[in-house]
Amino acid sequence: MNIIWNKILESKFLTWILILVIAACGFIFFSNKWIIDNTSDKLYSELDKIPYNDVGLLLGTSKRTTKGNINLFFKYRIEATVKLFFSGKIKHIIVSGDNRLIEYNEPREMRRALVKAGIPDSCITLDYAGFRTLDSVVRSKKVFGQKKITIISQKFHCERAVFIGLFHKQDAIAFCAQDVPETYSYFTFIREYLAKTRAIIDVYFINQMPKFLGKEEKIKL
C-alpha cells in the first residue's frame, strides 16, 4: 500500500513540475514577444530615418572580452554613437554603465573611445550607477532630466531598454548598433531571453527602481 501511495505522490509531484516548467516557458516566450512587439516602431537602424533628440543614452558594456580581445558589442556601440553625433541626430551623450570595481569601469572606457573618435569631452556625461539597464534608463529621466532620449545599443538590448523607458513615461527611441553574430556570444543572447522576462516582472510586478538615484544632475546642452 505504501509503495502504491508513494508512486501516486511521485506522479503528482512530477505532474506539477511539468506544469510549472511549461508555465515558465510560456511566460518567458510571451514576455519576449510582448516587449518586441511593443517597441518595434521605436527602433531605428538608418540615420536618415531616426528623429532628432538632444541626448543619447549609450548603454555600457566591457571594452574587452574575457580573452582580452576587443568586445564587438563595445566596438559597434561606440561606432553607432559616433555616427549619431556627427550626423547631428544627438548633441550630448549620457554614458551609463557599471563602475562597481576599481579595475572595471564601463563609462570611463566608453568615454575614452568617444573622445578618441573626436567627440568633445564637454558633450559627454558619465553615469557611474548604471548597474543594470533599468538603472540606466530610469536614471536618464529621474536624475538627468531627459523626458526624451535616444538609446544606443544592439537591437536585442534596445528592445528591453526602450520598453522600460516607455513604461516610465519617457519618450524613448533607439538607434541600433551593428549586430554581433549569435556565435560570438551564445550566453549573451540566451541571457537576454531571461532579461526581458525579468523586465516584465520588474516593471509590472515589483515596481523595481534603480539601486541609486540621488540628486538631479542638469545636463548643459
N, C-alpha and C positions, 0 to 999 in steps of 0.2 A: 504493500500500500504506500509506504513512504517513497519507494522508488518511483511509482506512478505519479505521486503528488509532486515530487521533485522535478520530474520531466515536464509536468504541466506548468509549474512555475518557471522553469527554464525556458519553455516555449513562449510563455507570455513575456518574459524578460527580453528575449531575442526579438519578439514582435515589436515591442516598444522601442528597442534600439533601432530597428529598421525604420519605424515610423519617424523617429527623431532625426535619423540620417537623411531621409527623404525630405522632411520638412526643412532641415538646414540647407540642403542643396537647393531646394526651391526658393528659399529666402535669398540665398546668395545670387541665384540666377535673376530673380525679379528685381533685386536691389541694383544690380549692374544694368539691367535693361532700363529701369526707371531713370537712373542717372544719365545714361547715354541718350535716351530719347528726349529728356527734358533739357539737354544742353546742346544738342546738335546744331541749332541755329545760332549759337553764341560762339562757335569755334571757327577760326579762320586760319588758312594756310597761305593765302595770297595777299601780298602787301597792298595791292591796289584796291582790294575789297574791304579790308578791315577799317572800321571807323577810327577817328582820332580820339585819344584820351590824353589828358595831361600826364598821367602817371602810369607806368608799367610796374607790375609786380613779378620779379624774377624769383622763381622758387628754387631753393637751394638743393645742391647735391654735391658729393665729394668730387674733388678735382681728379683724383686718381683711383684706379681700381685696387683691389687687394693685392694684385700682382705688380702694382707700381706703374701701370700704363695709364695714359690719359683716358679718363672716363668719357665715353662718347655722349652720354647724357649731358654732362657738363659742357663739353665742346659745342654741341649743337644748340644748347640753350643760350650760350654766350653769343654764338653766331646769329641766332634769331633776334636777340635783344639789340645787337649792333645794327641789324637791318632795320628794325623798327625805329630806332633812334635816328639814324642818318637818313631815313625816308620821311622823317617829320611826323611819324604816327604817334610818337610819345616825346615828351621833353624832359622827363625825370624818371628815375628808376629806383624803386624800393627793392633792395636785395635782401631777401629773407631766408634764413637758414639756421642750422644747428651750430651752436657755439659752446656746447656743454663741457668740452675738454680743451685744454690748452693747446694740444697738438692737432686739434681738429676744428677748423673754423671755416665753414662754408661761405658765409658772407664776405669775409676778408679775401679769400681766394677768388671769388667771383668778381669782386671789385677790382682786384689787381688785373684780371683778364680784361675787364671792360675798359679800364684806363689804358691798358696796353694797346687796345684796339682803337683808341682815340677819343673815347667818351670822357668829357671833363669830370673830375672828381666832384665838382660842385653840383653836378647833375645826378649824384648817387647818394641815396640814404640807406644806411645799413640797419637791418633789423636782426639783432642777435638772438631774439627769442622765438624764432620760427622753428620750434622743435618738431612741429607737425604741420601738415598742410592746413588743417583747421586753424591752428595758431596764426600762421602767416596771413591767411585770408581775412580772418576776423580782426586781427591787429591792424591790417591795412586800412580798415574802416574806423575802428574804435580808437586806435592810438594815433594813426597818421591821417585820419580825417578824410579818406578817399571814398566818396559815395559812388564814384565811377572808377573803374580800374580795368587795365588790360593785363591779364595774367599770361605769363610766358613759361612754357614747359612743353614736354611731349604731349601728344593728343590724349593718351590714356590718363595722364595726370591732370591735364587741363579740364577734362570732363568732371572729375571729382571736385577740383578747386572751384570751378565756376558754379557747380551745384551748391556748394557751401556758401559762396558769395550771394547767390540769388536767394537762398533761404534767409540770409541775414539782411535782406532788403538792400543789397548792393547791386548796382548796375554793372555786372561783371561780364566781360567778354574775354576771349583768349586768342593769342597767336601761337599756333602750334609749331614747335621746333621740329626739325627733321627727326623722323622716327629712327629708332635703333632696332635692328633685326631681333626677333624674339630669341634667336640662337645666341645672341650676345649676352643675355642675362635672363634665363628662364625664371629664376627666382623673383626678379622684379615684376615680371608680368603675372606670375601666379599670385604674388602678394597683392597686386592691385585688385584682383577679384575680391579678396577679403577686405581690402582697404575701402572699397566702395560700399561694401556691406556695413562696415563699421561706421562709415559716414552717415548712412541712414539711421543707424542706432544713435549716433552722437547728436544729430540734429532733431530727430523726431521722438526719441525715447528718453534720453537723459539730459538733453539741453547742455551738452558739453561746451565749455568755454576754454579759452587759451590758459595755459599754465600761468603766464604772467600778462598783465595788461599795463598797469602803471599809468603815468601821466601822459596826457596828449602831447604829441610832438608835431609841430606845424612844419610842413614842407614848403620851402621857399621856391616858388616857380619863376 
